[in-house]
C-alpha cells in the first residue's frame, strides 16, 4: 500500500482494469498511512468546510429508501415550501461569520422549477453580492439551461450524489436511475459547474459496490466527494440496518483517497458517532467536511470543526 501510494503521488492513476480487491484485505493502518501521504503530497494541508440550508423540505416524490423526506416513507419529517430569500441569505451570513467557506441550498424533490427556481436564483445572486461564500447548489435533476442560470447567479459547484454503485442503485431507489444521476452530472459539467458527488456508506452495499462508486466518481472527474454514514431513520425501509463499523469507515475513506487522489474527500452525515468528532478520518485521507446542523446530521459544530482542523495542522481554504 505504501509503494502504491508513492506511485500515485508520482502520477499513477488506478481504474477498472487494475486489481482493486487488494484494498479490502490490505492492512488497515498501512492503507490509512498511505492515503494520508497521498493527501499531503497532492492536496497539501488545506481543509474545506461547507454548510447547507434545507431550502425546501419534505414531500419528495422519489422513493429513496434511506431518506426521511421521501413521501413514500413515514418519518414525520418537517414539510415546508421554498424558504424566503432573506432567511437563506441571513443563514449564509451567519455561517460565513463563523468561518465556513462554502454554502449550499439543498431542496427536497426531483428538481427545482418555475417560481421556486427563480427564488433560488434570487437567493444565489444576493449571496454572491453580499457575502464572500463559495456557492453550491443541490436541487436534483436539472437541465443544462437551468444549471447555466445557476452558474450565472453565482453558483460554482453542483451537488449530485451517485449514492452507491450502478449495480446496487436499484436496491435503494426506483423512481429515477443511476444513469439519470450520471447524465445530470454531465449536464452540470457542460454548464461549467464543478461537481460535488459522493454517497452513503452502510446501506447494505458490498465492498465491490463501494469501490465501484469510487471509480465512477474518478471517471466523472468529481472535485468534491461527500461520504455519508447511514443513520437508520425510523419509518424508512433501512431503519433496522446495523451501523457500519468504524474500521470499515476508515478503510472506505482511504480507498476513496487512493482512487481520487486530488479530490476533496468530505466527511458528512454520521461523523458525530465518532468519539473525537472523526479526527482519525482526517488522517485516513479525508480533508473536508460538512459542518453545522442543517439537514445533514453531522453531530458537529463549526467552531468544533475549525478547532479540530487546527489541531491536525490543517489550514482553512485552498
C-alpha positions as CSV (number, residue, x, y, z in Angstrom):
1,X,0.0,0.0,0.0
2,X,2.8,2.4,0.8
3,X,4.5,1.6,-2.5
4,X,1.2,2.1,-4.3
5,X,0.7,5.4,-2.6
6,X,4.2,6.5,-3.8
7,X,3.3,5.5,-7.4
8,X,0.0,7.5,-7.2
9,X,1.9,10.5,-5.9
10,X,4.3,10.1,-8.8
11,X,1.4,10.2,-11.3
12,X,-0.2,6.7,-11.5
13,X,-4.0,6.6,-11.5
14,X,-6.0,3.4,-10.8
15,X,-9.0,2.3,-12.8
16,X,-11.3,-0.6,-13.5
17,X,-8.5,-2.5,-15.3
18,X,-6.5,-2.7,-12.0
19,X,-6.8,-5.3,-9.3
20,X,-8.7,-3.2,-6.7
21,X,-9.6,-6.1,-4.5
22,X,-6.3,-5.7,-2.6
23,X,-7.8,-2.7,-0.8
24,X,-10.3,-4.9,1.0
25,X,-7.7,-7.1,2.5
26,X,-4.8,-4.7,3.0
27,X,-3.5,-3.9,6.5
28,X,-5.8,-1.1,7.6
29,X,-3.2,1.1,9.3
30,X,-0.8,0.8,6.3
31,X,-3.7,1.7,4.0
32,X,-4.6,4.7,6.1
33,X,-1.0,5.9,6.3
34,X,-0.7,5.6,2.5
35,X,-3.9,7.5,2.0
36,X,-2.7,10.3,4.3
37,X,0.6,10.6,2.4
38,X,-1.3,10.9,-0.9
39,X,-3.5,13.6,0.6
40,X,-0.5,15.5,2.0
41,X,1.5,15.3,-1.3
42,X,-1.3,16.1,-3.7
43,X,-3.7,18.3,-1.7
44,X,-1.5,19.8,1.0
45,X,-2.8,20.9,4.3
46,X,-5.8,22.8,3.0
47,X,-9.2,22.0,4.7
48,X,-12.6,22.9,3.3
49,X,-15.7,23.5,5.4
50,X,-19.1,23.8,3.9
51,X,-22.6,24.0,5.4
52,X,-26.1,23.7,3.9
53,X,-29.5,25.0,4.4
54,X,-32.6,22.9,3.8
55,X,-34.3,25.3,1.4
56,X,-37.4,23.1,0.8
57,X,-38.3,20.2,3.0
58,X,-40.4,17.1,2.6
59,X,-43.0,15.8,0.2
60,X,-40.3,14.4,-2.1
61,X,-41.8,12.1,-4.8
62,X,-38.7,10.0,-5.1
63,X,-38.6,6.7,-3.2
64,X,-35.0,6.6,-1.9
65,X,-35.1,4.1,0.9
66,X,-32.7,6.0,3.2
67,X,-34.4,9.4,3.1
68,X,-36.6,10.9,5.8
69,X,-38.0,13.4,3.2
70,X,-39.5,10.9,0.8
71,X,-43.3,10.8,0.7
72,X,-43.0,7.1,0.3
73,X,-41.6,6.8,3.8
74,X,-43.4,7.7,7.0
75,X,-41.0,9.6,9.2
76,X,-42.8,12.7,10.3
77,X,-40.2,14.9,8.6
78,X,-40.9,18.6,8.6
79,X,-42.6,19.9,5.4
80,X,-42.4,23.4,4.0
81,X,-42.1,25.2,0.6
82,X,-39.0,27.1,-0.6
83,X,-37.7,29.4,2.2
84,X,-37.8,33.2,1.9
85,X,-34.7,34.6,0.2
86,X,-33.9,36.8,3.2
87,X,-33.9,33.8,5.5
88,X,-31.5,31.9,3.3
89,X,-29.1,34.9,2.9
90,X,-29.2,35.6,6.7
91,X,-28.2,32.0,7.4
92,X,-25.4,32.2,4.8
93,X,-24.0,35.4,6.5
94,X,-24.2,33.7,9.9
95,X,-22.2,30.7,8.6
96,X,-19.6,32.9,6.9
97,X,-19.1,34.8,10.1
98,X,-18.5,31.5,11.9
99,X,-15.7,30.6,9.4
100,X,-17.4,28.5,6.8
101,X,-16.1,28.8,3.2
102,X,-18.9,27.1,1.2
103,X,-22.7,27.3,1.4
104,X,-25.3,25.2,-0.4
105,X,-29.1,25.5,-0.7
106,X,-30.5,21.9,-0.7
107,X,-34.1,21.2,-1.7
108,X,-36.1,18.0,-1.5
109,X,-37.8,16.8,-4.6
110,X,-36.9,15.8,-8.2
111,X,-35.7,19.2,-9.2
112,X,-36.2,23.0,-8.8
113,X,-38.5,24.5,-11.4
114,X,-40.6,27.6,-12.2
115,X,-41.3,30.1,-9.4
116,X,-39.1,28.2,-6.9
117,X,-36.2,28.1,-9.3
118,X,-36.5,31.9,-9.6
119,X,-36.5,32.2,-5.9
120,X,-33.3,30.0,-5.7
121,X,-31.6,32.1,-8.4
122,X,-32.5,35.3,-6.5
123,X,-31.0,33.8,-3.3
124,X,-27.8,32.9,-5.1
125,X,-27.5,36.3,-6.7
126,X,-28.0,38.0,-3.3
127,X,-25.5,35.7,-1.6
128,X,-22.9,36.5,-4.3
129,X,-23.5,40.2,-3.9
130,X,-23.5,40.3,-0.1
131,X,-21.1,37.5,1.0
132,X,-17.8,36.0,0.1
133,X,-19.1,32.5,0.3
134,X,-18.4,30.0,-2.5
135,X,-21.9,28.8,-3.5
136,X,-23.1,25.3,-4.2
137,X,-26.5,24.0,-5.4
138,X,-28.2,20.8,-4.6
139,X,-31.6,20.6,-6.4
140,X,-31.9,17.3,-8.1
141,X,-32.3,16.7,-11.8
142,X,-31.9,19.9,-13.9
143,X,-31.4,20.9,-17.5
144,X,-28.2,22.4,-18.9
145,X,-30.0,25.7,-19.2
146,X,-31.1,25.6,-15.6
147,X,-27.6,24.8,-14.5
148,X,-26.3,27.7,-16.6
149,X,-28.7,30.0,-14.9
150,X,-27.4,28.9,-11.5
151,X,-23.8,29.5,-12.6
152,X,-24.7,32.9,-13.9
153,X,-26.3,33.6,-10.5
154,X,-23.1,32.8,-8.7
155,X,-23.1,29.0,-8.2
156,X,-19.7,27.4,-8.8
157,X,-20.4,23.8,-7.7
158,X,-23.3,21.4,-8.2
159,X,-24.0,18.7,-5.6
160,X,-25.5,15.5,-7.1
161,X,-24.7,12.2,-5.2
162,X,-24.4,8.9,-7.1
163,X,-25.3,7.4,-3.6
164,X,-23.8,3.9,-4.4
165,X,-22.7,1.7,-7.3
166,X,-24.6,1.3,-10.6
167,X,-25.3,-2.4,-9.6
168,X,-26.8,-1.6,-6.2
169,X,-28.6,1.6,-7.1
170,X,-32.0,-0.1,-8.0
171,X,-32.0,-1.5,-4.4
172,X,-32.2,1.9,-2.9
173,X,-34.3,3.9,-5.5
174,X,-36.7,3.0,-8.3
175,X,-38.2,6.4,-9.3
176,X,-35.0,7.5,-11.1
177,X,-32.0,5.6,-12.3
178,X,-28.2,5.6,-11.8
179,X,-27.9,6.8,-15.4
180,X,-30.2,9.7,-14.6
181,X,-27.7,10.7,-11.9
182,X,-24.7,10.4,-14.3
183,X,-26.5,12.3,-17.0
184,X,-27.3,15.1,-14.5
185,X,-23.7,15.4,-13.5
186,X,-22.7,15.6,-17.2
187,X,-25.2,18.4,-17.8
188,X,-23.9,20.3,-14.8
189,X,-20.3,20.0,-16.1
190,X,-21.5,21.1,-19.6
191,X,-22.9,24.2,-17.9
192,X,-19.4,25.0,-16.4
193,X,-20.0,23.8,-12.8
194,X,-17.7,21.8,-10.7
195,X,-19.2,18.6,-9.3
196,X,-19.7,17.5,-5.7
197,X,-20.8,13.9,-5.7
198,X,-20.5,11.0,-3.3
199,X,-22.8,8.7,-1.5
200,X,-23.8,6.8,1.6
201,X,-21.9,4.0,3.3
202,X,-23.8,1.4,5.3
203,X,-26.9,0.8,3.1
204,X,-26.2,-3.0,2.7
205,X,-23.8,-2.5,-0.2
206,X,-20.7,-4.7,-0.7
207,X,-17.0,-3.6,-0.8
208,X,-17.2,-4.1,-4.5
209,X,-20.1,-1.5,-4.6
210,X,-18.1,1.0,-2.6
211,X,-15.0,0.6,-4.8
212,X,-17.2,0.8,-7.9
213,X,-18.6,4.1,-6.7
214,X,-15.2,5.5,-6.0
215,X,-14.0,4.5,-9.5
216,X,-17.1,6.0,-11.1
217,X,-16.5,9.3,-9.3
218,X,-12.9,9.4,-10.6
219,X,-14.1,8.7,-14.2
220,X,-16.5,11.6,-13.9
221,X,-13.8,14.0,-12.6
222,X,-15.6,14.9,-9.5
223,X,-14.0,17.7,-7.5
224,X,-15.6,17.0,-4.1
225,X,-16.7,13.7,-2.7
226,X,-19.0,13.8,0.4
227,X,-19.1,10.5,2.3
228,X,-22.2,10.0,4.5
229,X,-22.7,7.2,7.0
230,X,-26.2,5.9,7.1
231,X,-28.2,6.9,10.1
232,X,-31.1,4.4,10.0
233,X,-34.2,6.6,10.3
234,X,-37.4,5.2,11.8
235,X,-40.1,5.0,9.1
236,X,-37.7,4.3,6.3
237,X,-37.0,0.8,4.8
238,X,-33.5,1.0,6.2
239,X,-34.5,1.7,9.8
240,X,-33.2,-1.7,11.1
241,X,-29.9,-1.8,9.3
242,X,-26.9,-2.0,11.6
243,X,-24.4,0.8,11.8
244,X,-21.4,0.4,9.6
245,X,-18.3,-0.5,11.7
246,X,-15.8,2.3,12.3
247,X,-13.0,0.2,10.9
248,X,-15.0,-0.1,7.6
249,X,-15.4,3.7,7.5
250,X,-11.6,4.2,7.9
251,X,-11.0,1.7,5.1
252,X,-13.6,3.2,2.8
253,X,-12.2,6.8,3.3
254,X,-8.7,5.6,2.5
255,X,-9.8,3.7,-0.6
256,X,-11.6,6.8,-1.9
257,X,-8.4,8.8,-1.5
258,X,-6.3,6.2,-3.4
259,X,-8.8,6.2,-6.3
260,X,-9.5,10.0,-6.2
261,X,-6.1,11.4,-5.1
262,X,-6.7,15.1,-5.8
263,X,-10.4,15.4,-4.8
264,X,-11.8,16.9,-1.6
265,X,-12.8,13.9,0.4
266,X,-15.6,15.4,2.5
267,X,-16.9,13.7,5.7
268,X,-20.7,14.4,6.1
269,X,-23.6,12.7,7.9
270,X,-22.8,10.3,10.7
271,X,-19.4,11.7,11.7
272,X,-20.7,12.6,15.1
273,X,-20.8,8.9,16.1
274,X,-17.0,9.1,16.4
275,X,-16.0,10.0,19.9
276,X,-13.4,12.6,18.7
277,X,-15.6,14.1,16.1
278,X,-13.9,12.0,13.5
279,X,-10.3,13.3,13.8
280,X,-9.0,9.9,12.7
281,X,-10.9,10.2,9.4
282,X,-8.8,13.2,8.6
283,X,-5.7,11.1,8.9
284,X,-7.2,8.4,6.6
285,X,-7.4,10.6,3.5
286,X,-10.3,13.0,4.2
287,X,-9.6,16.7,4.0
288,X,-13.0,18.4,4.0
289,X,-16.2,18.3,6.0
290,X,-19.9,19.3,6.0
291,X,-20.4,21.1,9.3
292,X,-23.2,22.7,11.3
293,X,-26.6,21.2,12.0
294,X,-28.8,21.9,9.0
295,X,-30.3,18.8,7.2
296,X,-27.2,16.6,7.4
297,X,-26.8,15.0,10.8
298,X,-23.1,15.6,11.3
299,X,-23.2,15.9,15.1
300,X,-20.6,18.6,15.0
301,X,-20.3,22.4,15.1
302,X,-18.5,24.9,13.0
303,X,-16.3,26.1,15.9
304,X,-15.5,22.5,16.9
305,X,-14.5,21.6,13.4
306,X,-12.3,24.6,13.0
307,X,-10.6,23.8,16.2
308,X,-10.2,20.2,15.1
309,X,-8.6,21.2,11.8
310,X,-6.2,23.4,13.6
311,X,-5.2,20.6,16.0
312,X,-4.5,18.4,13.0
313,X,-2.3,21.0,11.3
314,X,-4.7,22.0,8.5
315,X,-5.5,25.5,7.3
316,X,-8.9,26.6,6.1
317,X,-9.0,27.4,2.4
318,X,-7.3,26.1,-0.8
